[in-house]
Amino acid sequence: MKNINNSKLKVIPLGGLEQIGMNITAFEFEDSIIVVDCGLSFPEDDMLGIDLVIPDITYLTENADKVKGFVITHGHEDHIGALPYVLKELSVPIYATKLTMGIIENKFKEHNLLKTTKRKVVKHGQSINLGSFRIEFIKTNHSIQDAAALAIYSPAGIVVHTGDFKVDYTPVFGDAIDLQRFAEIGKKGVLALMCDSTNAERPGFTMSERTVGKTFDNIFAEHRNTRIIIATFASNVDRVQQIINSAYKYGRKVVVEGRSMVNIITTASELGYLNIPDYTLIDIEQMKNYPDEQMVLITTGSQGESMAALSRMASDMHRKISIKPGDTVIFSSNPIPGNEKAVSKVINELSAKGANVIFQDAHVSGHACQEEIKLIYTLVHPKYSIPVHGEYRHLKAQAQLARSLGIDKENIFILKSGDVLELGEDSAKVAGHVQTGAILVDGLGVGDVGNIVLRDRQHLAEDGIVIVVLTLEKYSNQLLSGPDIVSRGFVYVRESEDLMEDARQAVMDALDYCEMKHITDWGKIKNTIRDDLNNFIWKRTKRSPMILPIIMEV
């Protein structure tokens, strides 16, 4: 038997650091790799036309024979969204809790992956063996049911990965976070803790999800005579439960609107994570049979997404529901960083239609604040700290908390995606880097839109395009027709006839120059036309549109 102490455990984040989203981390020991989570992120503003962004898993495909499976902490898009794309390249089993698996299976149905993918539902407290690893699922609380932390047992030591979590002593459904188990594992000696950093800058504790239920009760009591519309995250099943509770209490019917919301609520109620009293949920078609004061609408669009149900209602594009003066609209969420503008636009549109918009106090976070993070550190008592899930400033804030709890500075690692952290019983160091990155998904195309295409889209979006069409005779290169100039998104042609005429002349001059220099190669002719026209347009307009010369031969 080989001396185990020489072997190191490698922790390799392939995404999810430096950003909120696209969480995926590989753990490698000798010939075994397990992967925790496999999320997507949403495109940045400069990713024109991109639908989603998924992680680059080159490292996993290159080591496919070592990969034993994906272990999923909870059912949010930033932890499961890339699975359907990744599993087309890497067919390995998936392990997750019941509701998480239900949501994953919904995705797999759409991608026809149900038959080909091995799946195993794991209960909290259970362990699974994968290669050199044993992984134990520990009950935690989050803004979606069935979230789990993972204790990853390897021959080099135990790593505890919290997943996304908060400490909720009075959750709406099920049990509180299993703090005893964290403490028991802490007693065994934990090599490293990878802890959620999303709220690491916020002091204090995150309020219990139940407090939102009280807020809803108060709002329902105050607005007995208006229709109530509540926008929240589709995946926040507990939030939906509390809205249904308040609706039932105040004798209202509930309509659920928005595709993702309908999907998740269907899955959650089938699996028993939602208790809906009989005759409370009604179909959108039946709304007209009830007066406004008996209606509650639960809808997607709390982030101001332009295609979500609430935004369509606000801009009069929704087929079935229009906002009326007197409607009460509640935003039961906080804007995710970057969405503030979109959210305030929707709030303005709703207010202009006479709706009463409430966005204070109708939300609590699903992530731990500083005191809860300190609690987990104190129970787990890790040797090394590896903050995860957050932008750099969040990771940094957690690193400072770890320092304040007495963890040595050299034992705290703020990693970048792609770093390979080697952990042993008495040493830890970043020992290399693997390929990582973002693969862009546009429609059905995965990865076929890269930086160059995006740069072109940016160029077209900012400066427009000018197309020059001309016909040359086959051998003599004599100009037979043209040059004709067509432009889109550059200038309005009818008002710029002089400019277009002069541009045409600039192209003629370029052709004369080519003839004089005996340039017959079409590539060179095109380049000459492009350069000369570019200079001319820049001098006249201080713009540089994309220029496409097209030469036809007769």
Buried (B, 14 or more C-beta within 10 A) or exposed (E): EEEEEEBBBBBBBBBBBBBBBBBBBBBBBBEBBBBBBBBBBBBEEEBBEBBBBBBBBBBBEEBEEBBBBBBBBBBBBBBBBBBBBBBBEBEBBBBBBBBBBBBBBBBBEEEEBEEEBEBEBBEBEBEBEBBBBBBBBBBBBBBBBBBBBBBBBBBBBBBBBBBBBBBBEEBBBEEBBBBEBBBEBBEEEBBBBBBBBBBBBBEEBBBBBBEBBEBBBEBBEEBEEBBBBBBBBBBBBBBBBBBBBBBBEBEBBBBBBBEBBBBBBBBBBEBEBBEBEEEBBBEBEEBEEBEBBBBBBBBBBBBBBEEBBBBBBBBEEBEEBEBEEEBBBBBBBBBBEEBEEBBEBBBEBBBEBEBBBBBEBBBBBBBBBBBBBBBBBEBBBBBBBBBBBBBBEBBBBBBBBBBEBEBEEEBBBBBEBBBBBBBBBEEBEEEEEBEBEBBBBBEEEBEEBEEEBBEBBEBBEEBBBBBBBBBBEEEEBEBBEBBBBBBEEBBEEEEBEEBBEEBBEBBBBBBEBBBEEEBEEBEEBBBBBBEBBBEBBEEBBEEBBBBBBBBEEE
